[in-house]
Amino acid sequence: MDLIKRVGQHFRDSAQTKLDAIELLALPIAQAIEAMVGSLLNNGKILACGNGGSAADAQHLAAELVGRFEVERHELAAIALTTDTSIISAIANDYGYRMVFAKQVRALGQPGDVLLAISTSGNSPNVIEAITAAHANDLRVVALTGKGGGAIADILQETDVHICVPAERTSRIQETHLLTIHCLCDGIDCLLMGVEE
């Protein structure tokens, strides 16, 4: 096996997936940025959830907003619902794993907040439950998916934003999700700090 060739192909495939997604994703990413900034400017917060690599993405977004992305600015309110093992294990034990995010959304989410719901397949049961809880609590949802959006695509409301990566391979979807998260962080900073370009 030629490992160098294989590694190179991963780079080319990842780059091509992102290039193929530009026209499809630029508008919903911009809409998501505007929704998040609108929430933050009205004393709202961003809640984020997902499983596995998507859990790491939720934490990545929260870390960049509460800390900083690329420039110094004041702290922004963001919570990854994937990090409190006592809450997650208690809910999973008492109610089942599909409720681990939904109960947190109901406890922490306020009208005007934004839920970033991440699922590469669009079919994660606990992310779907979180979206349902967000709608019940009058939160706006930004869904970050792939593979056509799955069941999540069917439950989103008109005021929600769907960022669906046009790919089937999980690794390529996750790589594009990470780029999307960086676009969100950059756009939020630009709007809040009045950057023109």
Kinemage of the C-alpha trace (Angstrom):
@kinemage 1
@onewidth
@group {chain A} dominant
@subgroup {mainchain}
@vectorlist {calphas} color= white
{ca met a 1} P 0.000 0.000 0.000
{ca asp a 2} L 1.247 3.476 -0.903
{ca leu a 3} L 0.405 5.404 2.274
{ca ile a 4} L 1.676 8.705 0.906
{ca lys a 5} L -0.671 8.417 -2.061
{ca arg a 6} L -3.560 7.464 0.238
{ca val a 7} L -2.926 10.428 2.539
{ca gly a 8} L -2.716 12.739 -0.447
{ca gln a 9} L -6.067 11.458 -1.701
{ca his a 10} L -7.657 12.311 1.659
{ca phe a 11} L -6.397 15.880 1.304
{ca arg a 12} L -7.720 16.138 -2.256
{ca asp a 13} L -11.096 14.611 -1.336
{ca ser a 14} L -11.488 16.909 1.672
{ca ala a 15} L -10.621 19.998 -0.364
{ca gln a 16} L -12.979 18.977 -3.171
{ca thr a 17} L -15.861 18.357 -0.759
{ca lys a 18} L -15.426 21.862 0.657
{ca leu a 19} L -15.141 23.438 -2.791
{ca asp a 20} L -18.276 21.610 -3.940
{ca ala a 21} L -20.158 22.941 -0.895
{ca ile a 22} L -19.357 26.662 -1.201
{ca glu a 23} L -22.369 27.745 -3.258
{ca leu a 24} L -24.783 25.543 -1.335
{ca leu a 25} L -23.608 26.429 2.182
{ca ala a 26} L -22.507 30.078 2.060
{ca leu a 27} L -26.060 31.457 2.400
{ca pro a 28} L -27.218 29.227 5.282
{ca ile a 29} L -23.928 29.791 7.113
{ca ala a 30} L -24.445 33.565 6.784
{ca gln a 31} L -28.032 33.145 8.035
{ca ala a 32} L -26.783 31.115 11.002
{ca ile a 33} L -24.237 33.820 11.849
{ca glu a 34} L -26.959 36.468 11.798
{ca ala a 35} L -29.250 34.332 13.986
{ca met a 36} L -26.499 33.732 16.536
{ca val a 37} L -25.443 37.371 16.643
{ca gly a 38} L -29.083 38.441 17.024
{ca ser a 39} L -29.414 36.113 19.995
{ca leu a 40} L -26.168 37.232 21.618
{ca leu a 41} L -27.019 40.923 21.210
{ca asn a 42} L -30.316 40.293 23.020
{ca asn a 43} L -28.630 38.624 26.005
{ca gly a 44} L -29.261 35.175 24.571
{ca lys a 45} L -26.877 32.251 24.355
{ca ile a 46} L -25.830 29.484 22.018
{ca leu a 47} L -26.427 25.892 23.117
{ca ala a 48} L -24.676 23.159 21.123
{ca cys a 49} L -25.013 19.385 21.021
{ca gly a 50} L -23.942 16.328 19.053
{ca asn a 51} L -22.468 12.844 19.491
{ca gly a 52} L -18.906 11.605 19.072
{ca gly a 53} L -17.013 13.882 16.697
{ca ser a 54} L -20.047 16.155 16.650
{ca ala a 55} L -19.829 16.422 20.461
{ca ala a 56} L -16.249 17.590 20.014
{ca asp a 57} L -17.481 20.134 17.444
{ca ala a 58} L -20.084 21.422 19.913
{ca gln a 59} L -17.352 21.881 22.512
{ca his a 60} L -15.067 23.516 19.955
{ca leu a 61} L -17.698 26.148 19.127
{ca ala a 62} L -18.394 26.884 22.801
{ca ala a 63} L -14.682 27.189 23.558
{ca glu a 64} L -14.127 29.651 20.699
{ca leu a 65} L -17.080 31.815 21.764
{ca val a 66} L -16.484 31.841 25.521
{ca gly a 67} L -12.732 32.257 25.071
{ca arg a 68} L -11.847 33.801 21.743
{ca phe a 69} L -11.476 32.808 18.122
{ca glu a 70} L -8.751 34.832 16.374
{ca val a 71} L -9.069 38.289 17.907
{ca glu a 72} L -9.532 39.577 21.429
{ca arg a 73} L -13.108 40.470 22.368
{ca his a 74} L -15.463 40.089 25.297
{ca glu a 75} L -16.737 36.646 26.241
{ca leu a 76} L -19.818 35.297 24.450
{ca ala a 77} L -22.445 33.052 26.049
{ca ala a 78} L -22.191 29.496 24.721
{ca ile a 79} L -22.698 26.106 26.361
{ca ala a 80} L -21.825 22.670 24.990
{ca leu a 81} L -24.469 20.255 26.278
{ca thr a 82} L -21.977 17.406 25.841
{ca thr a 83} L -19.625 18.099 28.722
{ca asp a 84} L -21.326 17.513 32.093
{ca thr a 85} L -20.945 13.789 32.716
{ca ser a 86} L -23.044 13.866 35.889
{ca ile a 87} L -26.010 15.427 34.074
{ca ile a 88} L -25.589 13.212 30.992
{ca ser a 89} L -25.236 9.973 32.948
{ca ala a 90} L -28.123 10.809 35.303
{ca ile a 91} L -30.479 11.608 32.422
{ca ala a 92} L -29.335 8.582 30.419
{ca asn a 93} L -29.823 6.314 33.432
{ca asp a 94} L -33.237 7.667 34.416
{ca tyr a 95} L -34.771 8.589 31.046
{ca gly a 96} L -32.654 6.964 28.332
{ca tyr a 97} L -29.851 8.350 26.198
{ca arg a 98} L -32.165 9.962 23.673
{ca met a 99} L -33.151 12.566 26.317
{ca val a 100} L -29.642 13.675 27.393
{ca phe a 101} L -29.751 16.904 25.358
{ca ala a 102} L -33.498 17.592 25.362
{ca lys a 103} L -33.720 17.881 29.139
{ca gln a 104} L -30.762 20.269 29.172
{ca val a 105} L -32.365 22.383 26.445
{ca arg a 106} L -35.558 22.593 28.499
{ca ala a 107} L -33.613 23.473 31.654
{ca leu a 108} L -31.164 25.986 30.158
{ca gly a 109} L -32.763 27.271 26.964
{ca gln a 110} L -34.718 30.516 26.941
{ca pro a 111} L -36.806 32.061 24.158
{ca gly a 112} L -34.435 33.760 21.737
{ca asp a 113} L -31.522 31.407 22.371
{ca val a 114} L -30.066 29.364 19.501
{ca leu a 115} L -29.487 25.604 19.500
{ca leu a 116} L -26.697 24.359 17.238
{ca ala a 117} L -27.747 20.761 16.601
{ca ile a 118} L -24.996 18.688 14.968
{ca ser a 119} L -25.551 15.273 13.364
{ca thr a 120} L -23.604 14.010 10.360
{ca ser a 121} L -26.438 11.639 9.396
{ca gly a 122} L -29.298 13.898 10.438
{ca asn a 123} L -30.780 10.922 12.272
{ca ser a 124} L -29.335 11.093 15.813
{ca pro a 125} L -32.316 10.420 18.133
{ca asn a 126} L -30.993 12.571 20.998
{ca val a 127} L -30.296 15.504 18.663
{ca ile a 128} L -33.794 15.177 17.207
{ca glu a 129} L -35.231 15.278 20.744
{ca ala a 130} L -33.120 18.368 21.476
{ca ile a 131} L -34.555 20.104 18.406
{ca thr a 132} L -38.087 19.224 19.508
{ca ala a 133} L -37.346 20.652 22.978
{ca ala a 134} L -35.836 23.780 21.410
{ca his a 135} L -38.968 24.384 19.357
{ca ala a 136} L -41.139 23.918 22.464
{ca asn a 137} L -39.026 26.518 24.325
{ca asp a 138} L -39.015 28.992 21.414
{ca leu a 139} L -35.341 28.589 20.537
{ca arg a 140} L -34.182 28.979 16.968
{ca val a 141} L -32.330 25.939 15.610
{ca val a 142} L -29.258 25.839 13.419
{ca ala a 143} L -28.874 22.254 12.201
{ca leu a 144} L -25.499 21.086 10.947
{ca thr a 145} L -25.928 17.824 9.028
{ca gly a 146} L -24.891 15.822 5.969
{ca lys a 147} L -26.185 12.867 3.944
{ca gly a 148} L -29.261 14.798 2.816
{ca gly a 149} L -30.221 15.924 6.324
{ca gly a 150} L -32.008 12.748 7.415
{ca ala a 151} L -34.956 13.015 9.792
{ca ile a 152} L -33.733 16.399 11.052
{ca ala a 153} L -34.474 17.978 7.679
{ca asp a 154} L -38.122 16.998 8.111
{ca ile a 155} L -38.642 18.571 11.536
{ca leu a 156} L -36.998 21.957 11.033
{ca gln a 157} L -39.230 25.024 11.025
{ca glu a 158} L -39.169 27.926 8.577
{ca thr a 159} L -37.248 30.118 11.008
{ca asp a 160} L -34.543 27.461 11.512
{ca val a 161} L -31.355 27.255 9.453
{ca his a 162} L -30.204 24.008 7.849
{ca ile a 163} L -26.542 23.678 6.892
{ca cys a 164} L -26.408 20.313 5.127
{ca val a 165} L -23.025 19.247 3.731
{ca pro a 166} L -23.504 17.689 0.275
{ca ala a 167} L -21.556 14.520 1.056
{ca glu a 168} L -22.140 10.945 2.188
{ca arg a 169} L -18.825 10.088 3.834
{ca thr a 170} L -18.813 10.896 7.550
{ca ser a 171} L -15.195 12.053 7.662
{ca arg a 172} L -15.724 14.521 4.810
{ca ile a 173} L -18.910 15.828 6.455
{ca gln a 174} L -17.109 16.310 9.785
{ca glu a 175} L -14.230 18.125 8.114
{ca thr a 176} L -16.683 20.508 6.473
{ca his a 177} L -18.546 20.924 9.775
{ca leu a 178} L -15.304 22.094 11.385
{ca leu a 179} L -14.760 24.647 8.611
{ca thr a 180} L -18.368 25.763 9.075
{ca ile a 181} L -17.801 26.256 12.801
{ca his a 182} L -14.786 28.427 12.047
{ca cys a 183} L -16.902 30.419 9.575
{ca leu a 184} L -19.537 30.892 12.291
{ca cys a 185} L -16.944 32.085 14.811
{ca asp a 186} L -15.338 34.446 12.318
{ca gly a 187} L -18.671 35.845 11.152
{ca ile a 188} L -19.910 36.384 14.703
{ca asp a 189} L -16.736 38.283 15.553
{ca cys a 190} L -16.923 40.368 12.371
{ca leu a 191} L -20.528 41.401 12.971
{ca leu a 192} L -20.035 42.140 16.652
{ca met a 193} L -16.842 44.100 16.102
{ca gly a 194} L -17.943 45.973 12.984
{ca val a 195} L -15.401 44.471 10.589
{ca glu a 196} L -16.195 45.568 7.042
{ca glu a 197} L -14.287 42.964 4.990
